């Protein structure tokens, strides 16, 4: 199974690619701390949940605006009754790059093992 992963604004572009091209070989979408690029009109809360792929939405719990936008995406997925949309709230970053990356990789691997 092919997994498309986007981080930050890359999450937006990955979702747009999947929306426009709908490649049949991509089975999963992972978005990490997704952000909408400036100048783009379609909100992430409407874009990501509408894709009928197994979707993992990873966000850090340390920012109130991040939690608000994560909640918007989750609510949008519930409204359209997305069959396989899940969110994972990551712990606040420690500031130690290697430790933070290890936590992120472990959480993603665990999620992928459950979903594949």
Phi and psi in radians as a Rosetta constraint file:
Dihedral C 1 N 2 CA 2 C 2 CIRCULARHARMONIC -1.612 0.35
Dihedral N 2 CA 2 C 2 N 3 CIRCULARHARMONIC 2.325 0.35
Dihedral C 2 N 3 CA 3 C 3 CIRCULARHARMONIC -2.000 0.35
Dihedral N 3 CA 3 C 3 N 4 CIRCULARHARMONIC 2.193 0.35
Dihedral C 3 N 4 CA 4 C 4 CIRCULARHARMONIC -1.737 0.35
Dihedral N 4 CA 4 C 4 N 5 CIRCULARHARMONIC 2.190 0.35
Dihedral C 4 N 5 CA 5 C 5 CIRCULARHARMONIC -2.098 0.35
Dihedral N 5 CA 5 C 5 N 6 CIRCULARHARMONIC 2.335 0.35
Dihedral C 5 N 6 CA 6 C 6 CIRCULARHARMONIC -2.291 0.35
Dihedral N 6 CA 6 C 6 N 7 CIRCULARHARMONIC 2.462 0.35
Dihedral C 6 N 7 CA 7 C 7 CIRCULARHARMONIC -2.139 0.35
Dihedral N 7 CA 7 C 7 N 8 CIRCULARHARMONIC 2.393 0.35
Dihedral C 7 N 8 CA 8 C 8 CIRCULARHARMONIC 1.127 0.35
Dihedral N 8 CA 8 C 8 N 9 CIRCULARHARMONIC -2.271 0.35
Dihedral C 8 N 9 CA 9 C 9 CIRCULARHARMONIC -1.225 0.35
Dihedral N 9 CA 9 C 9 N 10 CIRCULARHARMONIC -0.336 0.35
Dihedral C 9 N 10 CA 10 C 10 CIRCULARHARMONIC -1.083 0.35
Dihedral N 10 CA 10 C 10 N 11 CIRCULARHARMONIC -0.457 0.35
Dihedral C 10 N 11 CA 11 C 11 CIRCULARHARMONIC -1.121 0.35
Dihedral N 11 CA 11 C 11 N 12 CIRCULARHARMONIC -0.734 0.35
Dihedral C 11 N 12 CA 12 C 12 CIRCULARHARMONIC -1.088 0.35
Dihedral N 12 CA 12 C 12 N 13 CIRCULARHARMONIC -0.823 0.35
Dihedral C 12 N 13 CA 13 C 13 CIRCULARHARMONIC -1.200 0.35
Dihedral N 13 CA 13 C 13 N 14 CIRCULARHARMONIC -0.584 0.35
Dihedral C 13 N 14 CA 14 C 14 CIRCULARHARMONIC -1.119 0.35
Dihedral N 14 CA 14 C 14 N 15 CIRCULARHARMONIC -0.774 0.35
Dihedral C 14 N 15 CA 15 C 15 CIRCULARHARMONIC -1.142 0.35
Dihedral N 15 CA 15 C 15 N 16 CIRCULARHARMONIC -0.715 0.35
Dihedral C 15 N 16 CA 16 C 16 CIRCULARHARMONIC -1.099 0.35
Dihedral N 16 CA 16 C 16 N 17 CIRCULARHARMONIC -0.728 0.35
Dihedral C 16 N 17 CA 17 C 17 CIRCULARHARMONIC -1.036 0.35
Dihedral N 17 CA 17 C 17 N 18 CIRCULARHARMONIC -0.826 0.35
Dihedral C 17 N 18 CA 18 C 18 CIRCULARHARMONIC -1.135 0.35
Dihedral N 18 CA 18 C 18 N 19 CIRCULARHARMONIC -0.632 0.35
Dihedral C 18 N 19 CA 19 C 19 CIRCULARHARMONIC -1.168 0.35
Dihedral N 19 CA 19 C 19 N 20 CIRCULARHARMONIC -0.740 0.35
Dihedral C 19 N 20 CA 20 C 20 CIRCULARHARMONIC -1.409 0.35
Dihedral N 20 CA 20 C 20 N 21 CIRCULARHARMONIC -0.683 0.35
Dihedral C 20 N 21 CA 21 C 21 CIRCULARHARMONIC -1.709 0.35
Dihedral N 21 CA 21 C 21 N 22 CIRCULARHARMONIC -0.533 0.35
Dihedral C 21 N 22 CA 22 C 22 CIRCULARHARMONIC 0.806 0.35
Dihedral N 22 CA 22 C 22 N 23 CIRCULARHARMONIC 0.986 0.35
Dihedral C 22 N 23 CA 23 C 23 CIRCULARHARMONIC -1.142 0.35
Dihedral N 23 CA 23 C 23 N 24 CIRCULARHARMONIC 2.345 0.35
Dihedral C 23 N 24 CA 24 C 24 CIRCULARHARMONIC -1.274 0.35
Dihedral N 24 CA 24 C 24 N 25 CIRCULARHARMONIC -0.402 0.35
Dihedral C 24 N 25 CA 25 C 25 CIRCULARHARMONIC -1.469 0.35
Dihedral N 25 CA 25 C 25 N 26 CIRCULARHARMONIC -0.182 0.35
Dihedral C 25 N 26 CA 26 C 26 CIRCULARHARMONIC -1.524 0.35
Dihedral N 26 CA 26 C 26 N 27 CIRCULARHARMONIC 2.120 0.35
Dihedral C 26 N 27 CA 27 C 27 CIRCULARHARMONIC -1.886 0.35
Dihedral N 27 CA 27 C 27 N 28 CIRCULARHARMONIC -0.382 0.35
Dihedral C 27 N 28 CA 28 C 28 CIRCULARHARMONIC -2.342 0.35
Dihedral N 28 CA 28 C 28 N 29 CIRCULARHARMONIC 2.594 0.35
Dihedral C 28 N 29 CA 29 C 29 CIRCULARHARMONIC -2.192 0.35
Dihedral N 29 CA 29 C 29 N 30 CIRCULARHARMONIC 2.222 0.35
Dihedral C 29 N 30 CA 30 C 30 CIRCULARHARMONIC -2.025 0.35
Dihedral N 30 CA 30 C 30 N 31 CIRCULARHARMONIC 2.252 0.35
Dihedral C 30 N 31 CA 31 C 31 CIRCULARHARMONIC -2.112 0.35
Dihedral N 31 CA 31 C 31 N 32 CIRCULARHARMONIC 2.286 0.35
Dihedral C 31 N 32 CA 32 C 32 CIRCULARHARMONIC -2.043 0.35
Dihedral N 32 CA 32 C 32 N 33 CIRCULARHARMONIC 2.092 0.35
Dihedral C 32 N 33 CA 33 C 33 CIRCULARHARMONIC 0.810 0.35
Dihedral N 33 CA 33 C 33 N 34 CIRCULARHARMONIC 0.976 0.35
Dihedral C 33 N 34 CA 34 C 34 CIRCULARHARMONIC -1.129 0.35
Dihedral N 34 CA 34 C 34 N 35 CIRCULARHARMONIC 2.484 0.35
Dihedral C 34 N 35 CA 35 C 35 CIRCULARHARMONIC -2.409 0.35
Dihedral N 35 CA 35 C 35 N 36 CIRCULARHARMONIC 2.562 0.35
Dihedral C 35 N 36 CA 36 C 36 CIRCULARHARMONIC -1.536 0.35
Dihedral N 36 CA 36 C 36 N 37 CIRCULARHARMONIC 2.229 0.35
Dihedral C 36 N 37 CA 37 C 37 CIRCULARHARMONIC -1.160 0.35
Dihedral N 37 CA 37 C 37 N 38 CIRCULARHARMONIC 2.617 0.35
Dihedral C 37 N 38 CA 38 C 38 CIRCULARHARMONIC -1.124 0.35
Dihedral N 38 CA 38 C 38 N 39 CIRCULARHARMONIC 2.484 0.35
Dihedral C 38 N 39 CA 39 C 39 CIRCULARHARMONIC 1.553 0.35
Dihedral N 39 CA 39 C 39 N 40 CIRCULARHARMONIC -0.079 0.35
Dihedral C 39 N 40 CA 40 C 40 CIRCULARHARMONIC -1.712 0.35
Dihedral N 40 CA 40 C 40 N 41 CIRCULARHARMONIC 2.244 0.35
Dihedral C 40 N 41 CA 41 C 41 CIRCULARHARMONIC -1.424 0.35
Dihedral N 41 CA 41 C 41 N 42 CIRCULARHARMONIC -0.691 0.35
Dihedral C 41 N 42 CA 42 C 42 CIRCULARHARMONIC -1.296 0.35
Dihedral N 42 CA 42 C 42 N 43 CIRCULARHARMONIC 2.061 0.35
Dihedral C 42 N 43 CA 43 C 43 CIRCULARHARMONIC -1.201 0.35
Dihedral N 43 CA 43 C 43 N 44 CIRCULARHARMONIC 2.549 0.35
Dihedral C 43 N 44 CA 44 C 44 CIRCULARHARMONIC -1.002 0.35
Dihedral N 44 CA 44 C 44 N 45 CIRCULARHARMONIC -0.616 0.35
Dihedral C 44 N 45 CA 45 C 45 CIRCULARHARMONIC -1.109 0.35
Dihedral N 45 CA 45 C 45 N 46 CIRCULARHARMONIC -0.394 0.35
Dihedral C 45 N 46 CA 46 C 46 CIRCULARHARMONIC -1.701 0.35
Dihedral N 46 CA 46 C 46 N 47 CIRCULARHARMONIC -0.444 0.35
Dihedral C 46 N 47 CA 47 C 47 CIRCULARHARMONIC -1.447 0.35
Dihedral N 47 CA 47 C 47 N 48 CIRCULARHARMONIC -0.951 0.35
Dihedral C 47 N 48 CA 48 C 48 CIRCULARHARMONIC -1.139 0.35
Dihedral N 48 CA 48 C 48 N 49 CIRCULARHARMONIC -0.881 0.35
Dihedral C 48 N 49 CA 49 C 49 CIRCULARHARMONIC -1.146 0.35
Dihedral N 49 CA 49 C 49 N 50 CIRCULARHARMONIC -0.374 0.35
Dihedral C 49 N 50 CA 50 C 50 CIRCULARHARMONIC -1.317 0.35
Dihedral N 50 CA 50 C 50 N 51 CIRCULARHARMONIC -0.277 0.35
Dihedral C 50 N 51 CA 51 C 51 CIRCULARHARMONIC -1.306 0.35
Dihedral N 51 CA 51 C 51 N 52 CIRCULARHARMONIC 2.247 0.35
Dihedral C 51 N 52 CA 52 C 52 CIRCULARHARMONIC -1.560 0.35
Dihedral N 52 CA 52 C 52 N 53 CIRCULARHARMONIC 0.779 0.35
Dihedral C 52 N 53 CA 53 C 53 CIRCULARHARMONIC -1.853 0.35
Dihedral N 53 CA 53 C 53 N 54 CIRCULARHARMONIC 2.811 0.35
Dihedral C 53 N 54 CA 54 C 54 CIRCULARHARMONIC -1.167 0.35
Dihedral N 54 CA 54 C 54 N 55 CIRCULARHARMONIC 2.088 0.35
Dihedral C 54 N 55 CA 55 C 55 CIRCULARHARMONIC -2.160 0.35
Dihedral N 55 CA 55 C 55 N 56 CIRCULARHARMONIC 2.255 0.35
Dihedral C 55 N 56 CA 56 C 56 CIRCULARHARMONIC -1.952 0.35
Dihedral N 56 CA 56 C 56 N 57 CIRCULARHARMONIC 2.137 0.35
Dihedral C 56 N 57 CA 57 C 57 CIRCULARHARMONIC -1.964 0.35
Dihedral N 57 CA 57 C 57 N 58 CIRCULARHARMONIC 1.839 0.35
Dihedral C 57 N 58 CA 58 C 58 CIRCULARHARMONIC -1.810 0.35
Dihedral N 58 CA 58 C 58 N 59 CIRCULARHARMONIC 2.221 0.35
Dihedral C 58 N 59 CA 59 C 59 CIRCULARHARMONIC -2.452 0.35
Dihedral N 59 CA 59 C 59 N 60 CIRCULARHARMONIC 2.686 0.35
Dihedral C 59 N 60 CA 60 C 60 CIRCULARHARMONIC -1.555 0.35
Dihedral N 60 CA 60 C 60 N 61 CIRCULARHARMONIC 2.403 0.35
Dihedral C 60 N 61 CA 61 C 61 CIRCULARHARMONIC -1.418 0.35
Dihedral N 61 CA 61 C 61 N 62 CIRCULARHARMONIC 0.087 0.35
Dihedral C 61 N 62 CA 62 C 62 CIRCULARHARMONIC -1.529 0.35
Dihedral N 62 CA 62 C 62 N 63 CIRCULARHARMONIC -0.098 0.35
Dihedral C 62 N 63 CA 63 C 63 CIRCULARHARMONIC -2.138 0.35
Dihedral N 63 CA 63 C 63 N 64 CIRCULARHARMONIC 2.284 0.35
Dihedral C 63 N 64 CA 64 C 64 CIRCULARHARMONIC -1.143 0.35
Dihedral N 64 CA 64 C 64 N 65 CIRCULARHARMONIC -0.635 0.35
Dihedral C 64 N 65 CA 65 C 65 CIRCULARHARMONIC -1.207 0.35
Dihedral N 65 CA 65 C 65 N 66 CIRCULARHARMONIC -0.588 0.35
Dihedral C 65 N 66 CA 66 C 66 CIRCULARHARMONIC -1.144 0.35
Dihedral N 66 CA 66 C 66 N 67 CIRCULARHARMONIC -0.701 0.35
Dihedral C 66 N 67 CA 67 C 67 CIRCULARHARMONIC -1.197 0.35
Dihedral N 67 CA 67 C 67 N 68 CIRCULARHARMONIC -0.641 0.35
Dihedral C 67 N 68 CA 68 C 68 CIRCULARHARMONIC -1.139 0.35
Dihedral N 68 CA 68 C 68 N 69 CIRCULARHARMONIC -0.821 0.35
Dihedral C 68 N 69 CA 69 C 69 CIRCULARHARMONIC -1.199 0.35
Dihedral N 69 CA 69 C 69 N 70 CIRCULARHARMONIC -0.576 0.35
Dihedral C 69 N 70 CA 70 C 70 CIRCULARHARMONIC -1.124 0.35
Dihedral N 70 CA 70 C 70 N 71 CIRCULARHARMONIC -0.729 0.35
Dihedral C 70 N 71 CA 71 C 71 CIRCULARHARMONIC -1.110 0.35
Dihedral N 71 CA 71 C 71 N 72 CIRCULARHARMONIC -0.674 0.35
Dihedral C 71 N 72 CA 72 C 72 CIRCULARHARMONIC -1.086 0.35
Dihedral N 72 CA 72 C 72 N 73 CIRCULARHARMONIC -0.749 0.35
Dihedral C 72 N 73 CA 73 C 73 CIRCULARHARMONIC -1.148 0.35
Dihedral N 73 CA 73 C 73 N 74 CIRCULARHARMONIC -0.709 0.35
Dihedral C 73 N 74 CA 74 C 74 CIRCULARHARMONIC -1.132 0.35
Dihedral N 74 CA 74 C 74 N 75 CIRCULARHARMONIC -0.778 0.35
Dihedral C 74 N 75 CA 75 C 75 CIRCULARHARMONIC -1.093 0.35
Dihedral N 75 CA 75 C 75 N 76 CIRCULARHARMONIC -0.684 0.35
Dihedral C 75 N 76 CA 76 C 76 CIRCULARHARMONIC -1.112 0.35
Dihedral N 76 CA 76 C 76 N 77 CIRCULARHARMONIC -0.697 0.35
Dihedral C 76 N 77 CA 77 C 77 CIRCULARHARMONIC -1.162 0.35
Dihedral N 77 CA 77 C 77 N 78 CIRCULARHARMONIC -0.610 0.35
Dihedral C 77 N 78 CA 78 C 78 CIRCULARHARMONIC -1.225 0.35
Dihedral N 78 CA 78 C 78 N 79 CIRCULARHARMONIC -0.676 0.35
Dihedral C 78 N 79 CA 79 C 79 CIRCULARHARMONIC -1.066 0.35
Dihedral N 79 CA 79 C 79 N 80 CIRCULARHARMONIC -0.699 0.35
Dihedral C 79 N 80 CA 80 C 80 CIRCULARHARMONIC -1.619 0.35
Dihedral N 80 CA 80 C 80 N 81 CIRCULARHARMONIC 0.084 0.35
Dihedral C 80 N 81 CA 81 C 81 CIRCULARHARMONIC 0.957 0.35
Dihedral N 81 CA 81 C 81 N 82 CIRCULARHARMONIC 0.932 0.35
Dihedral C 81 N 82 CA 82 C 82 CIRCULARHARMONIC -1.072 0.35
Dihedral N 82 CA 82 C 82 N 83 CIRCULARHARMONIC 2.256 0.35
Dihedral C 82 N 83 CA 83 C 83 CIRCULARHARMONIC -1.298 0.35
Dihedral N 83 CA 83 C 83 N 84 CIRCULARHARMONIC -0.364 0.35
Dihedral C 83 N 84 CA 84 C 84 CIRCULARHARMONIC -2.586 0.35
Dihedral N 84 CA 84 C 84 N 85 CIRCULARHARMONIC 0.927 0.35
Dihedral C 84 N 85 CA 85 C 85 CIRCULARHARMONIC -1.915 0.35
Dihedral N 85 CA 85 C 85 N 86 CIRCULARHARMONIC 2.183 0.35
Dihedral C 85 N 86 CA 86 C 86 CIRCULARHARMONIC -2.355 0.35
Dihedral N 86 CA 86 C 86 N 87 CIRCULARHARMONIC 2.549 0.35
Dihedral C 86 N 87 CA 87 C 87 CIRCULARHARMONIC -1.990 0.35
Dihedral N 87 CA 87 C 87 N 88 CIRCULARHARMONIC 2.538 0.35
Dihedral C 87 N 88 CA 88 C 88 CIRCULARHARMONIC -2.224 0.35
Dihedral N 88 CA 88 C 88 N 89 CIRCULARHARMONIC 2.043 0.35
Dihedral C 88 N 89 CA 89 C 89 CIRCULARHARMONIC -1.492 0.35
Dihedral N 89 CA 89 C 89 N 90 CIRCULARHARMONIC 2.063 0.35
Dihedral C 89 N 90 CA 90 C 90 CIRCULARHARMONIC -1.557 0.35
Dihedral N 90 CA 90 C 90 N 91 CIRCULARHARMONIC 2.578 0.35
Dihedral C 90 N 91 CA 91 C 91 CIRCULARHARMONIC -1.142 0.35
Dihedral N 91 CA 91 C 91 N 92 CIRCULARHARMONIC 2.786 0.35
Dihedral C 91 N 92 CA 92 C 92 CIRCULARHARMONIC -0.972 0.35
Dihedral N 92 CA 92 C 92 N 93 CIRCULARHARMONIC 2.419 0.35
Dihedral C 92 N 93 CA 93 C 93 CIRCULARHARMONIC -1.182 0.35
Dihedral N 93 CA 93 C 93 N 94 CIRCULARHARMONIC 2.508 0.35
Dihedral C 93 N 94 CA 94 C 94 CIRCULARHARMONIC -1.481 0.35
Dihedral N 94 CA 94 C 94 N 95 CIRCULARHARMONIC -0.325 0.35
Dihedral C 94 N 95 CA 95 C 95 CIRCULARHARMONIC 1.639 0.35
Dihedral N 95 CA 95 C 95 N 96 CIRCULARHARMONIC -0.185 0.35
Dihedral C 95 N 96 CA 96 C 96 CIRCULARHARMONIC -1.642 0.35
Dihedral N 96 CA 96 C 96 N 97 CIRCULARHARMONIC 1.844 0.35
Dihedral C 96 N 97 CA 97 C 97 CIRCULARHARMONIC -0.935 0.35
Dihedral N 97 CA 97 C 97 N 98 CIRCULARHARMONIC -0.827 0.35
Dihedral C 97 N 98 CA 98 C 98 CIRCULARHARMONIC -1.127 0.35
Dihedral N 98 CA 98 C 98 N 99 CIRCULARHARMONIC -0.750 0.35
Dihedral C 98 N 99 CA 99 C 99 CIRCULARHARMONIC -1.123 0.35
Dihedral N 99 CA 99 C 99 N 100 CIRCULARHARMONIC -0.784 0.35
Dihedral C 99 N 100 CA 100 C 100 CIRCULARHARMONIC -1.082 0.35
Dihedral N 100 CA 100 C 100 N 101 CIRCULARHARMONIC -0.708 0.35
Dihedral C 100 N 101 CA 101 C 101 CIRCULARHARMONIC -1.176 0.35
Dihedral N 101 CA 101 C 101 N 102 CIRCULARHARMONIC -0.674 0.35
Dihedral C 101 N 102 CA 102 C 102 CIRCULARHARMONIC -1.097 0.35
Dihedral N 102 CA 102 C 102 N 103 CIRCULARHARMONIC -0.747 0.35
Dihedral C 102 N 103 CA 103 C 103 CIRCULARHARMONIC -1.072 0.35
Dihedral N 103 CA 103 C 103 N 104 CIRCULARHARMONIC -0.804 0.35
Dihedral C 103 N 104 CA 104 C 104 CIRCULARHARMONIC -1.080 0.35
Dihedral N 104 CA 104 C 104 N 105 CIRCULARHARMONIC -0.818 0.35
Dihedral C 104 N 105 CA 105 C 105 CIRCULARHARMONIC -1.093 0.35
Dihedral N 105 CA 105 C 105 N 106 CIRCULARHARMONIC -0.739 0.35
Dihedral C 105 N 106 CA 106 C 106 CIRCULARHARMONIC -1.091 0.35
Dihedral N 106 CA 106 C 106 N 107 CIRCULARHARMONIC -0.746 0.35
Dihedral C 106 N 107 CA 107 C 107 CIRCULARHARMONIC -1.149 0.35
Dihedral N 107 CA 107 C 107 N 108 CIRCULARHARMONIC -0.711 0.35
Dihedral C 107 N 108 CA 108 C 108 CIRCULARHARMONIC -1.167 0.35
Dihedral N 108 CA 108 C 108 N 109 CIRCULARHARMONIC -0.782 0.35
Dihedral C 108 N 109 CA 109 C 109 CIRCULARHARMONIC -1.043 0.35
Dihedral N 109 CA 109 C 109 N 110 CIRCULARHARMONIC -0.768 0.35
Dihedral C 109 N 110 CA 110 C 110 CIRCULARHARMONIC -1.071 0.35
Dihedral N 110 CA 110 C 110 N 111 CIRCULARHARMONIC -0.744 0.35
Dihedral C 110 N 111 CA 111 C 111 CIRCULARHARMONIC -1.125 0.35
Dihedral N 111 CA 111 C 111 N 112 CIRCULARHARMONIC -0.776 0.35
Dihedral C 111 N 112 CA 112 C 112 CIRCULARHARMONIC -1.115 0.35
Dihedral N 112 CA 112 C 112 N 113 CIRCULARHARMONIC -0.663 0.35
Dihedral C 112 N 113 CA 113 C 113 CIRCULARHARMONIC -1.105 0.35
Dihedral N 113 CA 113 C 113 N 114 CIRCULARHARMONIC -0.634 0.35
Dihedral C 113 N 114 CA 114 C 114 CIRCULARHARMONIC -1.234 0.35
Dihedral N 114 CA 114 C 114 N 115 CIRCULARHARMONIC -0.612 0.35
Dihedral C 114 N 115 CA 115 C 115 CIRCULARHARMONIC -1.591 0.35
Dihedral N 115 CA 115 C 115 N 116 CIRCULARHARMONIC -0.242 0.35
